[in-house]
Amino acid sequence: MNNTREVVKQFILENFLPGEDPKNLTDDTELKESGILDSLSTLKLVTFLEEHFKIELEASDLDAGNLSSVRSIASLVGSKTTGQSN
């Protein structure tokens, strides 16, 4: 799951925090609460996750808890890719 966290973190840094010091985005940074993710960026993130990891996310997967941090996103992806290497 470390690789998944790194992929998610890199996507967030490149798309939503250009120029930000990567050290400032930890696995537990609150993405919505800190203003990194809004509704449009969340949609872009979900689209990326589905395409990159070849998963399908249901509406119930998209609650605030599952998308609250890099760690929770990696856990969600891991639950959808059970049996696959991530």
C-alpha positions in Angstrom: 0.0 0.0 0.0 3.0 2.3 0.3 3.2 2.5 -3.5 -0.5 3.4 -3.6 0.0 6.2 -1.1 3.0 7.5 -3.1 1.0 7.5 -6.4 -2.0 9.3 -4.7 0.3 11.8 -3.0 2.1 12.6 -6.2 -1.2 13.1 -8.1 -2.4 15.5 -5.4 0.8 17.4 -5.4 1.0 17.8 -9.2 -2.7 18.6 -9.7 -3.8 20.5 -6.6 -0.7 21.7 -4.9 1.8 22.7 -7.7 5.0 24.0 -6.2 4.2 22.9 -2.7 6.9 21.2 -0.7 6.0 17.5 -0.7 7.0 17.3 3.0 3.9 19.4 3.8 1.5 16.7 2.5 1.6 13.9 4.9 -0.4 10.6 4.8 -2.7 12.1 7.4 -3.2 15.7 6.1 -6.9 16.4 6.1 -7.6 17.0 2.4 -11.1 18.5 2.5 -10.7 20.3 5.8 -7.5 22.0 4.7 -9.1 23.1 1.4 -7.0 20.9 -0.9 -10.0 19.0 -2.1 -13.3 20.7 -3.2 -16.1 19.1 -5.2 -14.3 19.5 -8.6 -10.9 18.4 -7.4 -12.6 15.4 -5.7 -14.2 14.4 -9.0 -10.9 14.7 -10.7 -9.2 12.6 -8.0 -11.9 9.9 -8.2 -11.6 9.7 -12.0 -7.8 9.3 -11.6 -8.2 6.6 -9.0 -10.6 4.6 -11.2 -8.5 4.9 -14.3 -5.0 4.4 -12.7 -5.9 1.6 -10.4 -8.6 0.0 -12.7 -11.2 0.1 -10.0 -14.9 1.2 -9.9 -15.9 3.4 -7.0 -19.5 3.4 -5.9 -21.3 6.4 -4.4 -21.1 4.8 -1.0 -17.3 4.7 -1.4 -17.1 8.4 -1.8 -18.0 9.5 1.7 -15.9 12.0 3.5 -14.0 9.5 5.6 -12.8 7.5 2.6 -11.4 10.6 0.9 -10.2 12.5 3.9 -6.4 11.8 3.6 -3.8 10.1 1.5 -3.9 7.2 4.0 -7.7 6.7 3.8 -7.6 7.0 0.0 -4.9 4.3 -0.2 -7.0 2.1 2.1 -10.1 2.5 -0.1 -8.0 1.7 -3.2 -6.6 -1.3 -1.4 -10.1 -2.6 -0.5 -11.1 -2.4 -4.2 -7.9 -4.1 -5.5 -7.9 -7.0 -3.1 -5.8 -9.7 -4.6 -3.9 -7.3 -6.8 -0.5 -5.9 -6.2 -0.6 -2.2 -5.2 
